[in-house]
């Protein structure tokens, strides 16, 4: 592609800058590099086990080659693939040619010995996912979680009208609502952090026949140790392809995480719609309405996260099947994992941008809450119960007749000989339960589990990164 404006996918066009740190891992270049890494490390392992006798210096060269591998070398591999029509064979031929050019002809003989393509592809896929998970997704999610927890603490006592089914319900605090989303994010981070990706080296159909020729009776011991040295969880019973269960579990995690974050995006959008959020002007909000500053980041996040959820769930389910010992219908599907993860990352980063633009209007929220005194109706009927009066049905009827809550309470107090001040809370903040404590607790948990900074440092650092 000669120009970003010619990109067919927005992750390589409009949103390219938001996903640059995925490219070393999930691009075609990344996939080739991880394949080369698997081939090189396998050959090094054969040498260390005394199976392959390599020339002096070959082990160090095999270690350095993937580290120095860049786009120009990847273009060489693609040129070979264009000639032979097979992506893994192209990597094999590239590696053999490089070894021979350095005087390591004996080493070249052992390249790919006993392996099949999926021994390389499965492990390369797992290594790419592991690096993206630990190096990109978990850190980015952690920053979002930290920022939510910091905002929750800052707004822990900011009164707000809670709504259920879209209707006024009871008082809450903004801090508690943000803490809810911070806690969800924290739990997803802990599910993802340290997730063990699977690996396999079992030959053309999973029988280890080729490997037995190379390694003999030590085959399973070698395979287990080799995969563990790559940081992968050995899967010993396979077809040609690795059973997709662990990959699918991970991708379903990402899909469900995407929907959890969609919930946050929608809540932030609704807070903006209600006038509880003002946005720092950073761009033109409308081509015709000069006053507009729109919650575009929340909307953008929502769309990208929903797309990520659907795509990743589809891939997770589709990878579960492979006809007989192998067919390639899953290969092109697997390549689209990068697109799904890119949309997830875009969504997370747009949420963080929204939070940095957002200014919460505490006065507006309090005014709205005070206009809805019916939000204290639950408190009223419970305080009647404490006085031994079961008045919930009568209260419901009086409110349905059009009376205001205080008027209805007055009638019931006259009827039952109770005092209004014993039944009607003086202030909505008197009926926010443990909202403040929950926000404080979540902030402590996020700090303890993620080791975050205190105070406003998190948000200020985020703002610096965004500029």
Secondary structure as the mmCIF struct_conf table of DSSP 4:
data_model
#
loop_
_struct_conf.conf_type_id
_struct_conf.id
_struct_conf.beg_label_comp_id
_struct_conf.beg_label_asym_id
_struct_conf.beg_label_seq_id
_struct_conf.end_label_comp_id
_struct_conf.end_label_asym_id
_struct_conf.end_label_seq_id
HELX_RH_3T_P HELX_RH_3T_P1 UNK A 4 UNK A 6
BEND BEND1 UNK A 8 UNK A 9
HELX_RH_3T_P HELX_RH_3T_P2 UNK A 10 UNK A 12
TURN_TY1_P TURN_TY1_P1 UNK A 13 UNK A 15
HELX_RH_3T_P HELX_RH_3T_P3 UNK A 16 UNK A 22
HELX_RH_AL_P HELX_RH_AL_P1 UNK A 23 UNK A 26
BEND BEND2 UNK A 27 UNK A 27
HELX_RH_AL_P HELX_RH_AL_P2 UNK A 28 UNK A 48
TURN_TY1_P TURN_TY1_P2 UNK A 49 UNK A 50
BEND BEND3 UNK A 51 UNK A 52
TURN_TY1_P TURN_TY1_P3 UNK A 56 UNK A 57
HELX_RH_AL_P HELX_RH_AL_P3 UNK A 58 UNK A 68
HELX_RH_AL_P HELX_RH_AL_P4 UNK A 71 UNK A 84
BEND BEND4 UNK A 85 UNK A 85
HELX_RH_AL_P HELX_RH_AL_P5 UNK A 87 UNK A 101
TURN_TY1_P TURN_TY1_P4 UNK A 102 UNK A 103
HELX_RH_AL_P HELX_RH_AL_P6 UNK A 105 UNK A 109
TURN_TY1_P TURN_TY1_P5 UNK A 110 UNK A 114
HELX_RH_AL_P HELX_RH_AL_P7 UNK A 117 UNK A 132
HELX_RH_PI_P HELX_RH_PI_P1 UNK A 133 UNK A 137
HELX_RH_AL_P HELX_RH_AL_P8 UNK A 138 UNK A 154
TURN_TY1_P TURN_TY1_P6 UNK A 155 UNK A 157
STRN STRN1 UNK A 159 UNK A 164
TURN_TY1_P TURN_TY1_P7 UNK A 165 UNK A 166
STRN STRN2 UNK A 167 UNK A 173
HELX_RH_AL_P HELX_RH_AL_P9 UNK A 174 UNK A 192
TURN_TY1_P TURN_TY1_P8 UNK A 193 UNK A 194
STRN STRN3 UNK A 198 UNK A 199
BEND BEND5 UNK A 204 UNK A 207
HELX_RH_AL_P HELX_RH_AL_P10 UNK A 209 UNK A 215
HELX_RH_3T_P HELX_RH_3T_P4 UNK A 216 UNK A 218
HELX_RH_AL_P HELX_RH_AL_P11 UNK A 219 UNK A 229
TURN_TY1_P TURN_TY1_P9 UNK A 230 UNK A 231
STRN STRN4 UNK A 233 UNK A 234
BEND BEND6 UNK A 237 UNK A 237
BEND BEND7 UNK A 239 UNK A 241
HELX_LH_PP_P HELX_LH_PP_P1 UNK A 242 UNK A 243
BEND BEND8 UNK A 244 UNK A 244
HELX_RH_AL_P HELX_RH_AL_P12 UNK A 245 UNK A 273
TURN_TY1_P TURN_TY1_P10 UNK A 274 UNK A 275
STRN STRN5 UNK A 277 UNK A 279
BEND BEND9 UNK A 283 UNK A 283
BEND BEND10 UNK A 287 UNK A 288
TURN_TY1_P TURN_TY1_P11 UNK A 290 UNK A 291
HELX_RH_AL_P HELX_RH_AL_P13 UNK A 296 UNK A 318
TURN_TY1_P TURN_TY1_P12 UNK A 319 UNK A 320
BEND BEND11 UNK A 323 UNK A 323
TURN_TY1_P TURN_TY1_P13 UNK A 324 UNK A 325
TURN_TY1_P TURN_TY1_P14 UNK A 328 UNK A 328
HELX_RH_AL_P HELX_RH_AL_P14 UNK A 329 UNK A 335
TURN_TY1_P TURN_TY1_P15 UNK A 336 UNK A 336
HELX_RH_AL_P HELX_RH_AL_P15 UNK A 337 UNK A 357
STRN STRN6 UNK A 358 UNK A 360
HELX_RH_AL_P HELX_RH_AL_P16 UNK A 362 UNK A 371
HELX_RH_3T_P HELX_RH_3T_P5 UNK A 373 UNK A 376
HELX_RH_AL_P HELX_RH_AL_P17 UNK A 377 UNK A 386
TURN_TY1_P TURN_TY1_P16 UNK A 387 UNK A 388
HELX_RH_AL_P HELX_RH_AL_P18 UNK A 392 UNK A 400
TURN_TY1_P TURN_TY1_P17 UNK A 401 UNK A 402
HELX_RH_AL_P HELX_RH_AL_P19 UNK A 405 UNK A 416
TURN_TY1_P TURN_TY1_P18 UNK A 417 UNK A 417
HELX_RH_AL_P HELX_RH_AL_P20 UNK A 420 UNK A 423
BEND BEND12 UNK A 424 UNK A 424
BEND BEND13 UNK A 426 UNK A 427
HELX_RH_3T_P HELX_RH_3T_P6 UNK A 428 UNK A 431
TURN_TY1_P TURN_TY1_P19 UNK A 433 UNK A 434
HELX_RH_AL_P HELX_RH_AL_P21 UNK A 435 UNK A 450
TURN_TY1_P TURN_TY1_P20 UNK A 455 UNK A 456
HELX_RH_AL_P HELX_RH_AL_P22 UNK A 457 UNK A 466
#
